[in-house]
């Protein structure tokens, strides 16, 4: 998938900015300049950008955290900017101007921001806490052995299945790709389909299929999804489409659990963030699985995305911005826990915080966290829109039976390699 697109599309958007001074909200603002007027007389005003989370209470939590920071650092005002619409597009455009935020979040870390000198290295913020961050959280923000962000939340994506429906049909939850194909086919009826991966019939599945067959996407700056294993896996995905077992064109996409909770499908690829809604609708009548190994020699896969806090290296307030990021995402473990489990479910990137997240410590939520630790994979830092679009377009044609699979994939590799080379200068 394009992580930026799907992470954004699963949110409903609000908008606006709020300025926090001396621990209080004093005014609303529509502009996003870091130098907005500050009636408190604080020496520094930080502009902190969030995409407009759709989970109830998330915006209020961000404001509450900013208020707590200004109480601890009264010389620094914080303007929380809640950005509606195409967050990634707006952010990339604004980073080229004087109105660029001091601190901002990004979904699925993009290493080109570091290579272009747009974000600051943050190694000095971690200290002894570095060892407490999980391997994915460290690996995904590392560029040339430096850390260019602090992971805020891990978004874990898994395969949900309805226990009672599979049991009634005499189907064991699938642990191999062949079993997944067979289960989806058997669960497809005249009135419903067996599996929902996304309205396009793909969702994350091309990435998952490639990795479940022992292949990779991009390795050390070289596009790797042109391998025989990748081609085999992508060609295998066509079986799901040919069987007519995929739900297509639902009212919401894979990131929303409605198709699953409303009984439209008994299996759906979705995220941990949706688990509170799933449990409210189905009680204990659901389970989760990793994407199954494509065949012997492969491995199950759990997709790990999420959001990372970065500091504008060209901003006017780099030191203060670093102090804010360190305070919120490294020092204040209680706020990190709140952010992860109070507004949808997400996994705290810090191991000690995750261990203390009560809502993630039992049942299917705990199982999901354990699956992420065992099988979790994040997209490479070079997986930007140009690279992912080339890959996904080829996968769509391959699964749709449009053209020679090897030729389609080879063309996508050439396009993607050009894009990666451009990123890396």
N, C-alpha and C positions, 0 to 999 in steps of 0.2 A: 504493500500500500504506500501511498504518499502520506507519511505520518503527519505532516503539517496539515494536509487537507482533512484527513479523517479525524484527527484530534480536534480540529476546529469545528467540523461539521456536527460533532456530537454535542455541541454546546448551544444554548440559546443565548443571544447577545443582549447586553444591556448597554451602558455607555457612560462617559463623563469622568470628571476628575474631582478629587476631594483633597484639600490641603490640611495637613495635620501640623499644628504648632503647639508647643508646650503641653503636649498630651491631649489636645482637644481638636475636634473638627471645627474650623472657623469659617470656611467659605467653600463654595463650589466654584468650579471653573471649567471652561470648555477648551481653553488652549492647553497645549502640552509642553510649553517651554520650561526648561529647568530653572529659569530665572523669574518665575512668577512672583508678584509682590507678596511679601511676607509681613503681616502686621505685627508679628511677635518680636521682630528684630533679630531673629535667629541668623547666625552668620552664614549658614549653608541651607539651601533648599534642595532636597533630593527629589527628582521625578522618577517614580517607580512604576513601571508598566506591567500590567497583567492582561492576558486575554480574558474575555468576559466568560468566566466559568458559569455553567448553567446550574450547577448544584446549589440548592437553596442554602443560604447562609455564607457562601464562600466570599462574596464581596464584603460583607460585614466583618468577616474574620480578618481579611486583609487590612481593613481599616483599624480593627482592634489591635492587630500586631503593630501597625504604624504608630498608633497612640502609645502603646507600651514602649516602643523604641524612643519616642521623643521624650517620654518621662525619664528614661535612663540617659538620654543625650539631649538635654534641652537646647543646646546650641544648634541642633539640626532639625529643621522642619522636613516633613515628608509629604509629598503630593502623590497620592495613589491615583493612577490613571487606569481606568477600566476600559479597555479598547474593544469596541464592537466590530463585527464584520470580519474582513480578511486581515486577521492580526498579523500574520507573517508578512504579507505584502506591505501593510502599513509600517511595520517595524523596519523592514529592509529599506523602504523609501526614506523614513525619518532618520535612520542612522547616518544618512548622507548629508544631513542638515544640522544647523545650530540648535534645532528643537529636539535633538535626539535625547532619549531618556538616560539617566545615570545608571539605573539598574533595570533590567528587563529579563523576562523569562522566555525561553525558547523550547519548543517541543521537538524531541529528537535532535540532539546536539549536531550542529553543522560546523565542521572544522574549518571551513573556508573563512568564517568570521575571525578565527584566530590567525589564519595565514594572511589575511588582509589587514591585520592590526586593529580590528574594530572592537575586540574584547580583550580584557586584561587577564594576564596569568594570575591565578589565585592560590598558588602553592603556599604562600606565606600565611594564608588564613586557616589552613587545616590543622597545623600542629600535630599533636598526638591523636587528634580525632580522625586523622586520615585512615588509620587502621580499622576504625569502626564503620567506615562506609563499605558497602558490599562491592564485590569485584566489578559488577556491571556499572555501578555509579562512578567508580574511578576510571574504568576503562573507556567509558563513552565520552568523557570530557578531556581525555589525554591527547595532546598533539605534541609530537616531538619531545616527549617526556615531561611536559608541563601540563598543569591542570588549569583549564580555562573556564570553569564553572563549578557550581555546587548543585548537585542533584537535589531537587525539592521533593519529588514523589516519583515512585515507580508505578507506571500503569501496566498491569499484567493482563494479558489476553489469553483466553483459554476456550475450550469447547464445552459448552453447557449441554447437558442431556437430561431428559425427563425420565426419571427412574421408572415410574409406573408404566409409561408407554412402552419403553424398551422391554420391561419385564413381561408385560402382557403379550408382546409379539415374540417372546422367547429369544430376545437378542441380548447378547452380552455386550456391555460398553466396549466399543472398538479400541483395540490397542495396536493395530497395524493399518496401513492405508487400504489394503484389500478389504479388511473388515469394515472400515469406514464406508467404502464404496458399497459393499453388500448391505450394510445397515441402512444407508440412505435409500437404497433401492427398495429394500423390504418395507421401509416405513412410509414409502410414497404410495398414496392411495388416489382414488378418483377425486377426492375432495381436498387433498393437501400434499405437500412435498415433505421429504424427509430431512432436509438440511438447508440451513440459511447461512451463507458465507458473505453475502453482500448483494445489493441490488443488481450489480453487474455480473454476478455469478463468480466473482473472484475474491474481493476483499483482500485479506492478508495471504490467501492460500498460495499464490505463486512463490512468495518469499518462504513460507513455511515448507512447501513441497521441496524446494531446492535445498534448504538446510536439513530437512529430514532425510535426505539421500546422501548426506556427507559432503555436500558442495557448499560454496559460499557465494557472497554477493560481490564484494570488493575487498581485496587483500593487499595491503601495502601499496595502495595507489593503482593497482592493476585490477581491472574488471574480471571477475571470476565466474560470472554466471553463464559463461559460454561453454562450460565443461560438459563432457558426456553425461555425468551424473545429473547436472542441472537440466539438460535437454530431456533426459529420461523422465525426470520427475514432472516437468511441465507437460510433457506429452501424456503422462499418466493422468494428470488432472482432467484431461478431456473426457475421461470415462464418466465423471460425475455429470458433465454437461450432456453427454450422449445418452445417459440413462434417464434423463428428464427428472432427476431427483432433487434438483436445486430450486429453491424458492427465488424468484426473480421479481424485481419491481414492487417490493412491499412499500407501505406508506412511510416507514422510517428505515434507516439503513442499519448495518450490522452493529453499530455502536450503541443502538437502543435495543433493549431486550423485549420490546413489545411483541414481536413475532413469536418469541418463545413463551412469554408469560401468558399470551392470549390463546395459546394452544394451536397456533397456525403451523408451527413446526416442532418436532420433538428434539431437534438438535440445532444449536446455533453457536457460531463463533462470536464471542462478545468479550467484554472486559470485566475485571474485578469491580470496577466502579459501579456496575449495574447490580451487584449482588444484593444490596438492601432491597431494591425493587423486586428482584426475582424472589427473594425469600418472603417478602410481603405478599406476593401473589400466589406462590406455590408451597409455602411452608418448607418442609424438609424433602419435598418430592423433586429434587434435582441433584445432580452431581457435576463435577468438572473433570476434564481430561486434557492432557497436552495434545497438540497435533501429533498423530502417530508417526512412527518411523516408516519411511516409504517402503523399505525392505530390509532384509538382514544386512547389517553393516551400517545402517543409518541410525538415527537417534530421534526420539520424540523432541518436539520443540515447543517452547512457550515464548510468545512474543512479549518483550519488555520494552515499553516506551516510557513516556513520562515527561516531566518538565524540569528544566534546569535554570537556575538563576545566574545571570552573567552581569559583568560590569563593563560599561562603555569606556574603553581605553582612551578615547579622545574627548571624554567629558570634562567638565570644569571641576568636578568634585570626586575624583577617583578615590582618594583616601577615605572620604566620608562614605562613598558608595560601598567600598570594601568593608568598612566597619558595619554597615547595615546588613550586608549579606552574611558576614561572619556571625553577627549577633543573632539573626533570625534563623539561619539554616545550619549553623554549626553549634552555637552555644545554647540556644533556647530549645531544649529537647521537648519540653512540654508543649510548646507551640507547634513543633514539627509533628508531634503525635496528634494534636488536634486537627491540623491541616490534612493529615493522611486518613483519619478514620471518621471525621465528623461530617464530611461533605462528600457523600459517596465513599467507596472503599478504595484506598490506594496503599501501597506498601512504602513505609518510611525507608529511605536508602541507608540510614544508619542502623546497624545491626542491633544495638542496644535499644534503640527507640522502637524498632519493629518487634523486638521481644516483649516490650511493655505495652504494645497496642492491644488492649483487651478485646476489641471487636474482631481482631484478626487472629486471636489465639486459640480458637476452637472451631470445630466443624469444618464445613466446606471452605470457609475463608482461610483457615489455617492450612488446609490441604493445598489451596491455590498458592499461598505464600511458599510452601515447601516445593511445589512444582516449579515455581519461578527460580528458586535457589538451585534446583537440580538441572533444569533444562532451559533456563532463561537465555534468550539471545536478543541483543539490541541491534538496531540497524547501524551500519558503519557511518562514520562522520562525513563521508563523501556522498551519502545517499540523499542528495538534494532533489529538487523537483525535476531537473533535466534528466538526471540519471534514473530516477524511479519511473518517470514517464516513459522513457525508452523501454525499460524492462517490462512494465505493466502492459504497454501497447503490444509488445511481442507476445506476452503471455495470453492476452485476450484473443489474439488472432490464432495462436496455436490451439487453445482450448476450443475455439470456435470453428476449427477446421479450415481456416482461411490461409492457404499457402503452405509452402514447405517449412516445417518446423525448424530444421537446421539453418536454413537461410534466413528465416525471420529472426532467430536468436543471434546469428552472426551479425546481422545489420544492427540489432539493438546493442550488441557489445561494442561495435565501432562508434555508435552515437554516444554511448555512455562513457567510453574511454576518452573521447574528445572532451566531454563535459568534466570528467575527473581531472584530466590534464590541465584544463583551464583553471579549475579550482586551485590546483597545487602550483600554478604559476610556471 
